[in-house]
């Protein structure tokens, strides 16, 4: 049992997978690197000491002192990283468990609201209908938030399933825009879509490609005020497809732009305009794009609007 525990601790790759961290962020790997630094520092100190110090005992003391200081520092550093990694893992697991537990009662709540709203168990007055609409809208918002939290949890745990198949991104974009028309009309926002003819297919996960487009188009509509415009385009450039989503919305303040892809971040002007959102959409979007070797960038000016550009490899 003890030997198995030691073997598990020495298995750096397994420990990194446990925390879902890259090699350079893994506490065990950092400790190994620090150990190599201690060895080389000790050899270097010994080489310098023998050149300038005639007493071999003094050289040994200096080498041991340097090695001891470095060992203490490496232990403190690796232990701190270990605590941070463990806290991050526990946070991800907590979000995952809570999100799953919230799904069942929320589904039951939505079913009851639909049942009451339908009038099948009794007449519904006009005033009651208004209340049911509010309940329905808020339960939908909760469902969206829980869904986003589950996706983030799966991404961080490396358990977000992906399947690559041949898809036509143009068809996906057209479908998303069609489904967004009601929301756009309610927001008094016009959507335009332009695409080149005979665009090639790409190998991607259709559901995740749809999620990318949905997040960008939804954000563009959500952050565009009345009588605004959202322009979506799709073109081929060399061996890539480039999706552009441009809006005439509130824009992103310059000081906030470096944080825009962080989890739960929302810019100051979005909060000022009381625009709904969880701050998870762009984090999810970038994570998916990067897993398919794509890139996302944006240009934005506060009060003028934003343009998000997604580049996906064709092959």
C-alpha positions in Angstrom: 0.0 0.0 0.0 2.8 2.4 1.0 4.7 1.5 -2.2 1.6 2.1 -4.3 1.1 5.5 -2.7 4.7 6.5 -3.3 4.4 5.3 -6.9 1.3 7.4 -7.4 3.1 10.4 -6.1 6.0 9.9 -8.4 3.7 9.5 -11.4 3.8 13.2 -12.4 1.6 12.8 -15.5 -1.2 11.2 -13.4 -1.0 14.0 -10.8 -1.2 16.6 -13.5 -4.3 14.9 -14.9 -5.8 14.8 -11.5 -5.5 18.5 -11.1 -6.2 19.1 -14.9 -3.1 21.3 -15.1 -0.4 21.7 -17.7 3.0 20.2 -17.0 4.5 23.6 -16.1 1.7 24.3 -13.6 1.8 20.9 -11.9 3.1 21.0 -8.3 5.0 17.6 -8.6 6.7 18.7 -11.8 7.7 22.0 -10.2 9.2 20.2 -7.3 11.2 18.0 -9.7 12.5 21.0 -11.5 13.4 22.7 -8.2 15.3 19.4 -7.3 17.3 19.6 -10.4 18.1 23.3 -9.7 19.3 22.3 -6.2 21.6 19.7 -7.7 23.1 22.0 -10.3 23.4 24.8 -7.8 25.2 22.6 -5.3 27.7 21.4 -8.0 28.2 25.0 -9.1 28.7 26.2 -5.5 31.2 23.3 -4.9 33.2 24.3 -8.1 33.3 27.9 -7.1 34.1 27.1 -3.4 37.0 24.8 -4.2 38.6 27.5 -6.3 38.4 30.3 -3.7 38.2 28.4 -0.4 41.2 26.2 0.7 39.4 24.5 3.6 37.4 21.6 2.3 35.2 21.5 5.4 34.2 25.1 4.8 33.4 24.3 1.2 31.1 21.4 2.3 29.4 23.7 4.8 28.7 26.3 2.1 27.4 23.7 -0.3 25.1 22.2 2.4 23.9 25.7 3.4 23.0 26.7 -0.2 21.3 23.3 -0.8 19.3 23.6 2.4 18.1 27.1 1.6 17.1 26.1 -1.9 15.4 22.9 -0.6 13.3 24.9 1.9 12.3 27.4 -0.7 11.4 24.7 -3.2 9.3 22.9 -0.6 7.4 26.1 0.3 6.8 26.9 -3.4 5.7 23.4 -4.4 3.5 23.1 -1.3 1.8 26.5 -2.2 1.2 25.3 -5.7 -0.2 22.0 -4.4 -2.7 23.9 -2.2 -3.8 26.1 -5.0 -4.2 23.2 -7.4 -6.2 21.2 -4.9 -8.4 24.3 -4.1 -9.0 24.7 -7.9 -9.9 21.0 -8.3 -12.3 21.1 -5.3 -13.9 24.3 -6.6 -14.5 22.7 -10.0 -15.9 19.5 -8.5 -18.2 21.6 -6.2 -19.5 23.6 -9.2 -20.1 20.3 -11.1 -22.0 18.6 -8.2 -24.1 21.7 -7.4 -25.0 22.3 -11.1 -26.1 18.7 -11.4 -28.2 18.8 -8.2 -29.9 22.0 -9.3 -31.0 20.6 -12.7 -33.6 18.2 -11.3 -35.6 20.7 -9.2 -35.3 23.3 -11.9 -36.8 20.9 -14.5 -39.6 20.1 -12.1 -40.2 23.8 -11.5 -40.3 24.4 -15.3 -42.8 21.5 -15.8 -45.1 22.9 -13.1 -44.9 26.4 -14.5 -45.8 25.1 -18.0 -48.7 23.1 -16.5 -50.1 26.1 -14.7 -49.5 28.4 -17.7 -51.4 26.0 -20.0 -54.6 26.3 -18.0 -55.1 22.5 -18.0 -55.7 22.5 -14.3 -57.8 25.6 -14.0 -58.5 29.0 -15.6 -55.7 31.5 -15.6 -56.4 35.1 -15.2 -54.5 37.9 -17.0 -52.7 38.9 -13.9 -51.6 35.3 -13.2 -50.4 34.9 -16.8 -48.1 37.9 -16.2 -46.7 36.2 -13.1 -46.2 32.9 -14.9 -44.4 34.6 -17.7 -42.0 36.2 -15.1 -41.4 32.8 -13.5 -40.9 31.1 -16.9 -38.3 33.8 -18.0 -36.4 33.5 -14.7 -36.3 29.7 -14.8 -35.0 29.9 -18.3 -32.2 32.2 -17.2 -31.4 29.8 -14.3 -31.3 26.9 -16.7 -28.9 28.8 -19.0 -26.6 29.6 -16.1 -26.5 26.0 -14.8 -25.8 24.8 -18.4 -22.9 27.2 -18.6 -21.5 26.2 -15.2 -21.6 22.5 -16.2 -19.8 23.2 -19.5 -17.1 25.2 -17.6 -16.7 22.4 -15.1 -16.3 19.8 -17.9 -13.8 22.0 -19.7 -11.7 22.4 -16.6 -11.8 18.7 -15.8 -10.9 17.8 -19.4 -14.2 15.9 -19.7 -15.9 18.0 -22.3 -16.6 15.5 -25.1 -15.7 16.4 -28.6 -16.3 14.6 -31.8 -14.9 15.7 -35.1 -17.1 15.4 -38.1 -17.5 17.1 -41.5 -19.8 20.2 -41.0 -20.7 23.2 -43.1 -20.3 26.3 -40.8 -22.5 28.4 -43.1 -25.5 26.1 -42.4 -24.9 26.4 -38.6 -24.6 30.2 -38.7 -27.8 30.5 -40.7 -29.6 28.2 -38.2 -28.4 30.2 -35.2 -29.4 33.5 -36.8 -32.9 32.1 -37.7 -33.3 31.0 -34.0 -32.1 34.5 -32.8 -34.6 36.5 -35.0 -37.3 36.7 -32.3 -34.8 37.9 -29.7 -33.3 40.4 -32.2 -36.7 41.8 -33.1 -37.7 42.1 -29.4 -34.4 44.1 -28.9 -35.1 46.2 -32.1 -31.8 44.9 -33.6 -31.3 44.1 -37.2 -29.1 41.1 -38.2 -27.3 40.8 -41.5 -25.5 37.7 -42.7 -23.0 37.5 -45.6 -21.1 34.5 -46.7 -18.9 33.6 -49.7 -20.2 31.0 -52.1 -18.9 27.4 -52.1 -17.3 27.6 -48.7 -15.6 24.3 -47.7 -16.5 22.1 -44.8 -14.5 21.9 -41.6 -13.9 19.1 -39.2 -15.5 20.1 -35.9 -18.0 19.1 -33.3 -21.4 20.4 -34.7 -22.9 21.1 -31.2 -19.8 23.0 -30.0 -19.5 24.9 -33.3 -23.2 25.9 -32.8 -22.4 26.9 -29.2 -19.5 29.2 -30.5 -21.9 31.0 -32.9 -24.7 31.2 -30.4 -22.6 32.8 -27.8 -21.1 35.4 -30.2 -24.5 36.3 -31.8 -26.3 36.3 -28.5 -23.7 38.7 -27.0 -23.8 40.9 -30.1 -27.6 41.3 -29.8 -27.6 41.6 -26.0 -25.1 44.4 -25.9 -26.6 46.3 -28.8 -29.1 48.9 -27.9 -32.3 49.8 -29.8 -32.1 50.4 -33.5 -28.7 48.7 -33.6 -27.2 46.4 -36.1 -25.4 43.1 -36.0 -23.3 42.0 -39.0 -22.2 38.4 -39.4 -19.9 37.2 -42.1 -18.1 34.0 -43.1 -15.2 34.0 -45.5 -12.4 31.6 -46.5 -8.8 32.8 -46.2 -6.1 30.4 -47.2 -6.6 27.2 -45.2 -9.0 28.8 -42.7 -12.6 29.9 -42.3 -13.1 33.3 -40.7 -16.3 34.1 -38.8 -16.9 37.7 -38.0 -19.6 39.0 -35.7 -19.8 42.8 -35.6 -22.2 44.9 -33.5 -23.0 48.5 -32.9 -23.4 48.1 -29.2 -21.9 49.5 -26.0 -18.4 48.3 -26.7 -15.8 47.2 -24.2 -13.8 49.7 -22.2 -10.1 49.7 -23.0 -9.1 48.9 -19.4 -11.5 45.8 -19.3 -10.4 44.3 -22.7 -7.6 42.2 -21.2 -10.0 40.4 -18.9 -12.8 39.8 -21.4 -12.1 36.0 -21.8 -11.9 35.4 -18.0 -14.6 33.4 -16.2 -17.4 35.5 -14.7 -15.9 38.8 -15.9 -18.3 41.4 -17.1 -17.2 44.9 -18.2 -18.1 48.0 -16.3 -20.4 49.4 -19.0 -22.3 46.1 -19.3 -23.1 46.3 -15.6 -24.0 50.0 -16.0 -26.5 49.2 -18.7 -27.9 46.3 -16.6 -27.4 43.8 -19.4 -28.1 40.2 -18.4 -25.2 37.7 -18.5 -23.1 35.3 -16.5 -19.7 36.3 -17.8 -19.1 32.7 -18.9 -20.0 32.8 -22.6 -16.7 34.1 -24.0 -14.6 31.9 -21.7 -16.5 28.8 -23.0 -16.2 30.1 -26.6 -12.4 30.6 -26.4 -11.9 27.2 -24.7 -13.8 25.4 -27.5 -12.1 27.3 -30.3 -8.6 26.6 -28.9 -9.3 22.9 -28.6 -9.9 22.9 -32.3 -6.7 24.7 -33.0 -8.5 27.9 -33.8 -8.1 31.5 -32.7 -10.4 34.2 -31.5 -9.6 37.9 -31.3 -11.6 41.1 -31.1 -11.6 44.9 -31.7 -13.8 47.1 -29.6 -14.4 50.7 -28.9 -16.6 51.9 -26.0 -19.8 53.4 -27.2 -19.1 52.3 -30.8 -19.3 48.5 -30.9 -17.2 45.3 -31.0 -16.1 42.9 -33.7 -15.2 39.3 -32.8 -13.2 37.3 -35.3 -13.0 33.5 -35.1 -10.4 31.6 -37.2 -11.0 27.8 -37.7 -8.7 25.5 -39.7 -10.4 23.8 -42.6 -8.3 20.6 -42.2 
